[in-house]
Amino acid sequence: MKNNLPPTLEKKLINRNTLLPNTERAYGTNSSLHHDNASHRRTLAIGQGIRIQGVIEDVETLIIEGTVETNTIKAKKIIVQKTGLLKGEVDSQDIEITGILEGNIIAQGNLVVTATGRLIGKAKCRRLKVEDGGQITGQIEMITADKPKAAAAHTETEVKTNEETPIAEELLKTAEPKID
């Protein structure tokens, strides 16, 4: 598919997979300038020297080279670059930290702390990889598989039985005739 832009404007367009200054690697595999991949449409890159405060929503991939301060970020993938700083609550499928992440995070999939990465706070993740030199200060909790359904049902029955017993005993006490 050919675009209708003059050659001077076409050259000024930046392909999403082209390395920008201070960017460590390209994100994505398709080098075509005109592709309509849904994952690329919801990518947010915060460049070096840019500071953002507030809510970030509806982002699939978040690439941070600057500073982000937020209460909650929900994204499919979060990448904190070497120059990046992320402060706040994070809920993501995969998180890669090459810079600094401060806060409480949940990585439903992979949490990767590279050799230059620093994680400060509490983290829950299913899989953890810390490269030699990577730093974690805080608490890590591994997300494990859910309880088997039979064990969960058994526990729920025990709780109900324990809750109902005092009520049943009270009813029996009030129903018994008192002998003087």
mmCIF file of the C-alpha atoms, coordinates in Angstrom:
data_MODEL
# 
_entry.id   MODEL 
# 
loop_
_atom_site.group_PDB 
_atom_site.id 
_atom_site.type_symbol 
_atom_site.label_atom_id 
_atom_site.label_alt_id 
_atom_site.label_comp_id 
_atom_site.label_asym_id 
_atom_site.label_entity_id 
_atom_site.label_seq_id 
_atom_site.pdbx_PDB_ins_code 
_atom_site.Cartn_x 
_atom_site.Cartn_y 
_atom_site.Cartn_z 
_atom_site.occupancy 
_atom_site.B_iso_or_equiv 
_atom_site.pdbx_formal_charge 
_atom_site.auth_seq_id 
_atom_site.auth_comp_id 
_atom_site.auth_asym_id 
_atom_site.auth_atom_id 
_atom_site.pdbx_PDB_model_num 
ATOM 1   C CA . MET A 1 1   ? 0.000   0.000   0.000  1.00 0.00 ? 1   MET A CA 1 
ATOM 2   C CA . LYS A 1 2   ? 1.537   3.285   -1.132 1.00 0.00 ? 2   LYS A CA 1 
ATOM 3   C CA . ASN A 1 3   ? 0.908   6.502   0.802  1.00 0.00 ? 3   ASN A CA 1 
ATOM 4   C CA . ASN A 1 4   ? 0.106   9.769   -0.926 1.00 0.00 ? 4   ASN A CA 1 
ATOM 5   C CA . LEU A 1 5   ? 2.537   11.970  1.005  1.00 0.00 ? 5   LEU A CA 1 
ATOM 6   C CA . PRO A 1 6   ? 5.097   14.164  -0.723 1.00 0.00 ? 6   PRO A CA 1 
ATOM 7   C CA . PRO A 1 7   ? 8.596   12.615  -0.566 1.00 0.00 ? 7   PRO A CA 1 
ATOM 8   C CA . THR A 1 8   ? 9.821   15.270  1.899  1.00 0.00 ? 8   THR A CA 1 
ATOM 9   C CA . LEU A 1 9   ? 7.087   14.456  4.425  1.00 0.00 ? 9   LEU A CA 1 
ATOM 10  C CA . GLU A 1 10  ? 7.419   10.727  3.921  1.00 0.00 ? 10  GLU A CA 1 
ATOM 11  C CA . LYS A 1 11  ? 11.103  10.887  4.907  1.00 0.00 ? 11  LYS A CA 1 
ATOM 12  C CA . LYS A 1 12  ? 10.240  12.783  8.096  1.00 0.00 ? 12  LYS A CA 1 
ATOM 13  C CA . LEU A 1 13  ? 7.848   10.089  9.287  1.00 0.00 ? 13  LEU A CA 1 
ATOM 14  C CA . ILE A 1 14  ? 9.353   7.847   11.941 1.00 0.00 ? 14  ILE A CA 1 
ATOM 15  C CA . ASN A 1 15  ? 8.665   4.173   11.750 1.00 0.00 ? 15  ASN A CA 1 
ATOM 16  C CA . ARG A 1 16  ? 7.662   2.756   15.142 1.00 0.00 ? 16  ARG A CA 1 
ATOM 17  C CA . ASN A 1 17  ? 10.405  0.160   14.851 1.00 0.00 ? 17  ASN A CA 1 
ATOM 18  C CA . THR A 1 18  ? 13.127  2.692   14.039 1.00 0.00 ? 18  THR A CA 1 
ATOM 19  C CA . LEU A 1 19  ? 15.555  3.342   16.867 1.00 0.00 ? 19  LEU A CA 1 
ATOM 20  C CA . LEU A 1 20  ? 15.259  6.838   18.229 1.00 0.00 ? 20  LEU A CA 1 
ATOM 21  C CA . PRO A 1 21  ? 18.191  8.556   19.993 1.00 0.00 ? 21  PRO A CA 1 
ATOM 22  C CA . ASN A 1 22  ? 18.735  7.058   23.478 1.00 0.00 ? 22  ASN A CA 1 
ATOM 23  C CA . THR A 1 23  ? 16.520  4.082   22.694 1.00 0.00 ? 23  THR A CA 1 
ATOM 24  C CA . GLU A 1 24  ? 18.114  0.757   23.447 1.00 0.00 ? 24  GLU A CA 1 
ATOM 25  C CA . ARG A 1 25  ? 16.173  -1.407  21.006 1.00 0.00 ? 25  ARG A CA 1 
ATOM 26  C CA . ALA A 1 26  ? 13.282  -1.526  18.608 1.00 0.00 ? 26  ALA A CA 1 
ATOM 27  C CA . TYR A 1 27  ? 9.934   -2.788  19.847 1.00 0.00 ? 27  TYR A CA 1 
ATOM 28  C CA . GLY A 1 28  ? 8.079   -5.044  17.488 1.00 0.00 ? 28  GLY A CA 1 
ATOM 29  C CA . THR A 1 29  ? 9.090   -7.128  14.533 1.00 0.00 ? 29  THR A CA 1 
ATOM 30  C CA . ASN A 1 30  ? 7.289   -5.621  11.550 1.00 0.00 ? 30  ASN A CA 1 
ATOM 31  C CA . SER A 1 31  ? 9.400   -2.993  9.821  1.00 0.00 ? 31  SER A CA 1 
ATOM 32  C CA . SER A 1 32  ? 6.655   -1.833  7.464  1.00 0.00 ? 32  SER A CA 1 
ATOM 33  C CA . LEU A 1 33  ? 5.704   1.815   7.828  1.00 0.00 ? 33  LEU A CA 1 
ATOM 34  C CA . HIS A 1 34  ? 2.047   1.153   7.116  1.00 0.00 ? 34  HIS A CA 1 
ATOM 35  C CA . HIS A 1 35  ? 0.866   -1.714  9.236  1.00 0.00 ? 35  HIS A CA 1 
ATOM 36  C CA . ASP A 1 36  ? -2.347  -1.942  11.185 1.00 0.00 ? 36  ASP A CA 1 
ATOM 37  C CA . ASN A 1 37  ? -1.390  -4.182  14.086 1.00 0.00 ? 37  ASN A CA 1 
ATOM 38  C CA . ALA A 1 38  ? -3.629  -3.579  17.134 1.00 0.00 ? 38  ALA A CA 1 
ATOM 39  C CA . SER A 1 39  ? -0.748  -3.962  19.591 1.00 0.00 ? 39  SER A CA 1 
ATOM 40  C CA . HIS A 1 40  ? 1.100   -1.077  17.937 1.00 0.00 ? 40  HIS A CA 1 
ATOM 41  C CA . ARG A 1 41  ? -1.907  1.213   18.030 1.00 0.00 ? 41  ARG A CA 1 
ATOM 42  C CA . ARG A 1 42  ? -2.004  1.163   21.816 1.00 0.00 ? 42  ARG A CA 1 
ATOM 43  C CA . THR A 1 43  ? 1.693   1.698   22.533 1.00 0.00 ? 43  THR A CA 1 
ATOM 44  C CA . LEU A 1 44  ? 2.763   4.702   24.572 1.00 0.00 ? 44  LEU A CA 1 
ATOM 45  C CA . ALA A 1 45  ? 6.414   5.769   24.711 1.00 0.00 ? 45  ALA A CA 1 
ATOM 46  C CA . ILE A 1 46  ? 7.402   8.415   27.220 1.00 0.00 ? 46  ILE A CA 1 
ATOM 47  C CA . GLY A 1 47  ? 10.698  9.867   26.054 1.00 0.00 ? 47  GLY A CA 1 
ATOM 48  C CA . GLN A 1 48  ? 13.744  10.806  28.047 1.00 0.00 ? 48  GLN A CA 1 
ATOM 49  C CA . GLY A 1 49  ? 13.322  14.168  29.779 1.00 0.00 ? 49  GLY A CA 1 
ATOM 50  C CA . ILE A 1 50  ? 9.508   13.946  29.804 1.00 0.00 ? 50  ILE A CA 1 
ATOM 51  C CA . ARG A 1 51  ? 7.672   13.817  33.139 1.00 0.00 ? 51  ARG A CA 1 
ATOM 52  C CA . ILE A 1 52  ? 4.077   12.624  33.439 1.00 0.00 ? 52  ILE A CA 1 
ATOM 53  C CA . GLN A 1 53  ? 1.821   12.616  36.503 1.00 0.00 ? 53  GLN A CA 1 
ATOM 54  C CA . GLY A 1 54  ? -1.675  11.162  36.515 1.00 0.00 ? 54  GLY A CA 1 
ATOM 55  C CA . VAL A 1 55  ? -3.617  8.195   35.245 1.00 0.00 ? 55  VAL A CA 1 
ATOM 56  C CA . ILE A 1 56  ? -2.537  6.069   32.295 1.00 0.00 ? 56  ILE A CA 1 
ATOM 57  C CA . GLU A 1 57  ? -5.279  3.829   30.911 1.00 0.00 ? 57  GLU A CA 1 
ATOM 58  C CA . ASP A 1 58  ? -6.013  1.632   27.882 1.00 0.00 ? 58  ASP A CA 1 
ATOM 59  C CA . VAL A 1 59  ? -2.361  1.094   26.967 1.00 0.00 ? 59  VAL A CA 1 
ATOM 60  C CA . GLU A 1 60  ? -1.097  -2.279  25.814 1.00 0.00 ? 60  GLU A CA 1 
ATOM 61  C CA . THR A 1 61  ? 2.622   -1.485  25.837 1.00 0.00 ? 61  THR A CA 1 
ATOM 62  C CA . LEU A 1 62  ? 4.102   1.317   27.922 1.00 0.00 ? 62  LEU A CA 1 
ATOM 63  C CA . ILE A 1 63  ? 7.744   2.256   27.299 1.00 0.00 ? 63  ILE A CA 1 
ATOM 64  C CA . ILE A 1 64  ? 9.209   4.645   29.864 1.00 0.00 ? 64  ILE A CA 1 
ATOM 65  C CA . GLU A 1 65  ? 12.425  6.528   29.198 1.00 0.00 ? 65  GLU A CA 1 
ATOM 66  C CA . GLY A 1 66  ? 11.401  9.594   31.235 1.00 0.00 ? 66  GLY A CA 1 
ATOM 67  C CA . THR A 1 67  ? 9.564   9.879   34.576 1.00 0.00 ? 67  THR A CA 1 
ATOM 68  C CA . VAL A 1 68  ? 6.049   8.642   35.329 1.00 0.00 ? 68  VAL A CA 1 
ATOM 69  C CA . GLU A 1 69  ? 4.281   9.156   38.670 1.00 0.00 ? 69  GLU A CA 1 
ATOM 70  C CA . THR A 1 70  ? 0.840   7.600   38.966 1.00 0.00 ? 70  THR A CA 1 
ATOM 71  C CA . ASN A 1 71  ? -1.508  5.894   41.382 1.00 0.00 ? 71  ASN A CA 1 
ATOM 72  C CA . THR A 1 72  ? -2.296  2.969   39.092 1.00 0.00 ? 72  THR A CA 1 
ATOM 73  C CA . ILE A 1 73  ? -1.146  1.775   35.690 1.00 0.00 ? 73  ILE A CA 1 
ATOM 74  C CA . LYS A 1 74  ? -2.744  -1.192  33.990 1.00 0.00 ? 74  LYS A CA 1 
ATOM 75  C CA . ALA A 1 75  ? -1.028  -2.309  30.810 1.00 0.00 ? 75  ALA A CA 1 
ATOM 76  C CA . LYS A 1 76  ? -0.238  -5.565  29.070 1.00 0.00 ? 76  LYS A CA 1 
ATOM 77  C CA . LYS A 1 77  ? 3.508   -4.864  28.993 1.00 0.00 ? 77  LYS A CA 1 
ATOM 78  C CA . ILE A 1 78  ? 5.579   -2.237  30.791 1.00 0.00 ? 78  ILE A CA 1 
ATOM 79  C CA . ILE A 1 79  ? 9.196   -1.510  29.914 1.00 0.00 ? 79  ILE A CA 1 
ATOM 80  C CA . VAL A 1 80  ? 11.179  0.864   32.113 1.00 0.00 ? 80  VAL A CA 1 
ATOM 81  C CA . GLN A 1 81  ? 14.280  1.847   30.129 1.00 0.00 ? 81  GLN A CA 1 
ATOM 82  C CA . LYS A 1 82  ? 17.694  2.668   31.621 1.00 0.00 ? 82  LYS A CA 1 
ATOM 83  C CA . THR A 1 83  ? 16.835  6.385   31.896 1.00 0.00 ? 83  THR A CA 1 
ATOM 84  C CA . GLY A 1 84  ? 13.266  5.679   33.052 1.00 0.00 ? 84  GLY A CA 1 
ATOM 85  C CA . LEU A 1 85  ? 11.706  6.121   36.487 1.00 0.00 ? 85  LEU A CA 1 
ATOM 86  C CA . LEU A 1 86  ? 8.259   4.775   37.336 1.00 0.00 ? 86  LEU A CA 1 
ATOM 87  C CA . LYS A 1 87  ? 6.640   5.531   40.708 1.00 0.00 ? 87  LYS A CA 1 
ATOM 88  C CA . GLY A 1 88  ? 3.256   4.063   41.590 1.00 0.00 ? 88  GLY A CA 1 
ATOM 89  C CA . GLU A 1 89  ? 1.018   1.016   41.568 1.00 0.00 ? 89  GLU A CA 1 
ATOM 90  C CA . VAL A 1 90  ? 1.481   -1.234  38.539 1.00 0.00 ? 90  VAL A CA 1 
ATOM 91  C CA . ASP A 1 91  ? -0.657  -4.135  37.288 1.00 0.00 ? 91  ASP A CA 1 
ATOM 92  C CA . SER A 1 92  ? 0.644   -5.775  34.130 1.00 0.00 ? 92  SER A CA 1 
ATOM 93  C CA . GLN A 1 93  ? 1.122   -9.065  32.348 1.00 0.00 ? 93  GLN A CA 1 
ATOM 94  C CA . ASP A 1 94  ? 4.870   -8.539  31.818 1.00 0.00 ? 94  ASP A CA 1 
ATOM 95  C CA . ILE A 1 95  ? 7.236   -5.984  33.332 1.00 0.00 ? 95  ILE A CA 1 
ATOM 96  C CA . GLU A 1 96  ? 10.844  -5.355  32.313 1.00 0.00 ? 96  GLU A CA 1 
ATOM 97  C CA . ILE A 1 97  ? 12.926  -3.029  34.485 1.00 0.00 ? 97  ILE A CA 1 
ATOM 98  C CA . THR A 1 98  ? 16.178  -1.629  33.123 1.00 0.00 ? 98  THR A CA 1 
ATOM 99  C CA . GLY A 1 99  ? 15.776  1.684   34.984 1.00 0.00 ? 99  GLY A CA 1 
ATOM 100 C CA . ILE A 1 100 ? 14.040  2.273   38.335 1.00 0.00 ? 100 ILE A CA 1 
ATOM 101 C CA . LEU A 1 101 ? 10.558  1.207   39.444 1.00 0.00 ? 101 LEU A CA 1 
ATOM 102 C CA . GLU A 1 102 ? 9.344   2.339   42.884 1.00 0.00 ? 102 GLU A CA 1 
ATOM 103 C CA . GLY A 1 103 ? 6.022   1.071   44.206 1.00 0.00 ? 103 GLY A CA 1 
ATOM 104 C CA . ASN A 1 104 ? 3.835   -1.997  44.440 1.00 0.00 ? 104 ASN A CA 1 
ATOM 105 C CA . ILE A 1 105 ? 3.595   -4.134  41.341 1.00 0.00 ? 105 ILE A CA 1 
ATOM 106 C CA . ILE A 1 106 ? 1.761   -7.189  40.085 1.00 0.00 ? 106 ILE A CA 1 
ATOM 107 C CA . ALA A 1 107 ? 3.175   -9.050  37.087 1.00 0.00 ? 107 ALA A CA 1 
ATOM 108 C CA . GLN A 1 108 ? 0.741   -11.789 36.073 1.00 0.00 ? 108 GLN A CA 1 
ATOM 109 C CA . GLY A 1 109 ? 3.439   -13.198 33.786 1.00 0.00 ? 109 GLY A CA 1 
ATOM 110 C CA . ASN A 1 110 ? 7.124   -12.262 33.772 1.00 0.00 ? 110 ASN A CA 1 
ATOM 111 C CA . LEU A 1 111 ? 9.016   -9.800  35.946 1.00 0.00 ? 111 LEU A CA 1 
ATOM 112 C CA . VAL A 1 112 ? 12.503  -9.132  34.594 1.00 0.00 ? 112 VAL A CA 1 
ATOM 113 C CA . VAL A 1 113 ? 15.032  -6.953  36.410 1.00 0.00 ? 113 VAL A CA 1 
ATOM 114 C CA . THR A 1 114 ? 18.011  -6.412  34.120 1.00 0.00 ? 114 THR A CA 1 
ATOM 115 C CA . ALA A 1 115 ? 21.610  -5.764  35.196 1.00 0.00 ? 115 ALA A CA 1 
ATOM 116 C CA . THR A 1 116 ? 20.970  -2.006  35.494 1.00 0.00 ? 116 THR A CA 1 
ATOM 117 C CA . GLY A 1 117 ? 17.419  -2.307  36.843 1.00 0.00 ? 117 GLY A CA 1 
ATOM 118 C CA . ARG A 1 118 ? 16.244  -1.450  40.353 1.00 0.00 ? 118 ARG A CA 1 
ATOM 119 C CA . LEU A 1 119 ? 12.935  -2.473  41.929 1.00 0.00 ? 119 LEU A CA 1 
ATOM 120 C CA . ILE A 1 120 ? 12.023  -0.748  45.181 1.00 0.00 ? 120 ILE A CA 1 
ATOM 121 C CA . GLY A 1 121 ? 8.789   -1.901  46.863 1.00 0.00 ? 121 GLY A CA 1 
ATOM 122 C CA . LYS A 1 122 ? 6.511   -4.925  46.924 1.00 0.00 ? 122 LYS A CA 1 
ATOM 123 C CA . ALA A 1 123 ? 6.098   -7.210  43.929 1.00 0.00 ? 123 ALA A CA 1 
ATOM 124 C CA . LYS A 1 124 ? 3.892   -10.175 43.057 1.00 0.00 ? 124 LYS A CA 1 
ATOM 125 C CA . CYS A 1 125 ? 4.818   -12.167 39.985 1.00 0.00 ? 125 CYS A CA 1 
ATOM 126 C CA . ARG A 1 126 ? 4.394   -15.572 38.399 1.00 0.00 ? 126 ARG A CA 1 
ATOM 127 C CA . ARG A 1 127 ? 7.944   -15.775 36.959 1.00 0.00 ? 127 ARG A CA 1 
ATOM 128 C CA . LEU A 1 128 ? 10.967  -13.777 38.129 1.00 0.00 ? 128 LEU A CA 1 
ATOM 129 C CA . LYS A 1 129 ? 14.286  -13.185 36.399 1.00 0.00 ? 129 LYS A CA 1 
ATOM 130 C CA . VAL A 1 130 ? 16.972  -10.997 37.947 1.00 0.00 ? 130 VAL A CA 1 
ATOM 131 C CA . GLU A 1 131 ? 20.119  -10.513 35.921 1.00 0.00 ? 131 GLU A CA 1 
ATOM 132 C CA . ASP A 1 132 ? 23.513  -10.239 37.615 1.00 0.00 ? 132 ASP A CA 1 
ATOM 133 C CA . GLY A 1 133 ? 23.691  -6.679  38.948 1.00 0.00 ? 133 GLY A CA 1 
ATOM 134 C CA . GLY A 1 134 ? 19.914  -6.145  39.108 1.00 0.00 ? 134 GLY A CA 1 
ATOM 135 C CA . GLN A 1 135 ? 18.653  -4.920  42.474 1.00 0.00 ? 135 GLN A CA 1 
ATOM 136 C CA . ILE A 1 136 ? 15.469  -5.627  44.410 1.00 0.00 ? 136 ILE A CA 1 
ATOM 137 C CA . THR A 1 137 ? 14.772  -3.803  47.664 1.00 0.00 ? 137 THR A CA 1 
ATOM 138 C CA . GLY A 1 138 ? 11.524  -4.837  49.296 1.00 0.00 ? 138 GLY A CA 1 
ATOM 139 C CA . GLN A 1 139 ? 9.314   -7.898  49.205 1.00 0.00 ? 139 GLN A CA 1 
ATOM 140 C CA . ILE A 1 140 ? 8.675   -10.466 46.465 1.00 0.00 ? 140 ILE A CA 1 
ATOM 141 C CA . GLU A 1 141 ? 5.697   -12.826 46.465 1.00 0.00 ? 141 GLU A CA 1 
ATOM 142 C CA . MET A 1 142 ? 5.304   -15.520 43.848 1.00 0.00 ? 142 MET A CA 1 
ATOM 143 C CA . ILE A 1 143 ? 1.884   -16.055 42.281 1.00 0.00 ? 143 ILE A CA 1 
ATOM 144 C CA . THR A 1 144 ? 1.186   -19.759 42.249 1.00 0.00 ? 144 THR A CA 1 
ATOM 145 C CA . ALA A 1 145 ? -1.556  -21.804 40.595 1.00 0.00 ? 145 ALA A CA 1 
ATOM 146 C CA . ASP A 1 146 ? -5.008  -21.485 42.122 1.00 0.00 ? 146 ASP A CA 1 
ATOM 147 C CA . LYS A 1 147 ? -6.158  -24.002 44.729 1.00 0.00 ? 147 LYS A CA 1 
ATOM 148 C CA . PRO A 1 148 ? -7.801  -27.121 43.323 1.00 0.00 ? 148 PRO A CA 1 
ATOM 149 C CA . LYS A 1 149 ? -11.585 -26.726 43.245 1.00 0.00 ? 149 LYS A CA 1 
ATOM 150 C CA . ALA A 1 150 ? -12.189 -29.679 45.583 1.00 0.00 ? 150 ALA A CA 1 
ATOM 151 C CA . ALA A 1 151 ? -9.937  -28.219 48.286 1.00 0.00 ? 151 ALA A CA 1 
ATOM 152 C CA . ALA A 1 152 ? -11.576 -24.805 47.941 1.00 0.00 ? 152 ALA A CA 1 
ATOM 153 C CA . ALA A 1 153 ? -15.068 -26.321 48.222 1.00 0.00 ? 153 ALA A CA 1 
ATOM 154 C CA . HIS A 1 154 ? -14.028 -28.305 51.317 1.00 0.00 ? 154 HIS A CA 1 
ATOM 155 C CA . THR A 1 155 ? -12.662 -25.184 52.998 1.00 0.00 ? 155 THR A CA 1 
ATOM 156 C CA . GLU A 1 156 ? -15.843 -23.253 52.194 1.00 0.00 ? 156 GLU A CA 1 
ATOM 157 C CA . THR A 1 157 ? -17.993 -26.028 53.747 1.00 0.00 ? 157 THR A CA 1 
ATOM 158 C CA . GLU A 1 158 ? -15.902 -25.950 56.941 1.00 0.00 ? 158 GLU A CA 1 
ATOM 159 C CA . VAL A 1 159 ? -16.324 -22.200 57.239 1.00 0.00 ? 159 VAL A CA 1 
ATOM 160 C CA . LYS A 1 160 ? -20.108 -22.421 56.831 1.00 0.00 ? 160 LYS A CA 1 
ATOM 161 C CA . THR A 1 161 ? -20.318 -25.240 59.391 1.00 0.00 ? 161 THR A CA 1 
ATOM 162 C CA . ASN A 1 162 ? -18.293 -23.247 61.916 1.00 0.00 ? 162 ASN A CA 1 
ATOM 163 C CA . GLU A 1 163 ? -20.404 -20.139 61.353 1.00 0.00 ? 163 GLU A CA 1 
ATOM 164 C CA . GLU A 1 164 ? -23.698 -22.017 61.680 1.00 0.00 ? 164 GLU A CA 1 
ATOM 165 C CA . THR A 1 165 ? -22.816 -23.991 64.846 1.00 0.00 ? 165 THR A CA 1 
ATOM 166 C CA . PRO A 1 166 ? -23.179 -21.135 67.382 1.00 0.00 ? 166 PRO A CA 1 
ATOM 167 C CA . ILE A 1 167 ? -26.543 -20.145 65.885 1.00 0.00 ? 167 ILE A CA 1 
ATOM 168 C CA . ALA A 1 168 ? -27.820 -23.735 66.065 1.00 0.00 ? 168 ALA A CA 1 
ATOM 169 C CA . GLU A 1 169 ? -26.666 -24.042 69.686 1.00 0.00 ? 169 GLU A CA 1 
ATOM 170 C CA . GLU A 1 170 ? -28.475 -20.814 70.610 1.00 0.00 ? 170 GLU A CA 1 
ATOM 171 C CA . LEU A 1 171 ? -31.673 -22.070 68.987 1.00 0.00 ? 171 LEU A CA 1 
ATOM 172 C CA . LEU A 1 172 ? -31.467 -25.364 70.912 1.00 0.00 ? 172 LEU A CA 1 
ATOM 173 C CA . LYS A 1 173 ? -30.933 -23.546 74.207 1.00 0.00 ? 173 LYS A CA 1 
ATOM 174 C CA . THR A 1 174 ? -33.985 -21.384 73.728 1.00 0.00 ? 174 THR A CA 1 
ATOM 175 C CA . ALA A 1 175 ? -36.143 -24.333 72.611 1.00 0.00 ? 175 ALA A CA 1 
ATOM 176 C CA . GLU A 1 176 ? -35.323 -26.564 75.634 1.00 0.00 ? 176 GLU A CA 1 
ATOM 177 C CA . PRO A 1 177 ? -37.743 -26.332 78.534 1.00 0.00 ? 177 PRO A CA 1 
ATOM 178 C CA . LYS A 1 178 ? -36.186 -25.135 81.768 1.00 0.00 ? 178 LYS A CA 1 
ATOM 179 C CA . ILE A 1 179 ? -36.669 -27.368 84.799 1.00 0.00 ? 179 ILE A CA 1 
ATOM 180 C CA . ASP A 1 180 ? -36.595 -25.671 88.206 1.00 0.00 ? 180 ASP A CA 1 
# 
